[in-house]
Amino acid sequence: MSPVVRAHEPVDVQGLPAGLVSRGVAAVVDGLVLLGAVVVVELAFASVRYLLLGPPFSMPDPGPWITLGTGCAAAVAYLAGSWVTAGRTAGDQVMGLRVTNRSGARLSPGAAVARAVLWLVIPWGVLWIPASRRGASVQDLLVGSAVVHDWYGHSRTSAHGRHE
């Protein structure tokens, strides 16, 4: 009979670098959050237009360039704002992750905006995570950030060198 293999408990990975899969799932959740927010804003706009101008009810169609520009601006605002204020996005919260600088503190506003823009410009930079000794994506290397498992709301190292 083979021994039972236990899954890692959250305390076992607390403070360790997050991998490609957990970060990928968090990104999918964040994409769904952004998509939901865009749909709500468009429905609100269409509803106000209908109330002010009357029928017919129709969704706005601003064109591809305006849609792309506002979508990118919304994504940068959501990502950077989440990393600066809470240290995590909704997807990071679901997966128990936190985005920090290399010393474990929250990102500065400039670093958060730069990291968010890099995520939009070079999304394939996450493919560097398995090759990196510290589990860093290209975005993390360029900005000096880190993504760590943080189920308990803190990611600091104790005096014994073990993550709390």
Summary of the structure (lengths in Angstrom):
residues: 164
radius of gyration: 19.4
end to end distance: 34.8
largest distance: 73.2
contacts: 448
relative contact order: 0.18
helix: 57%
strand: 8%
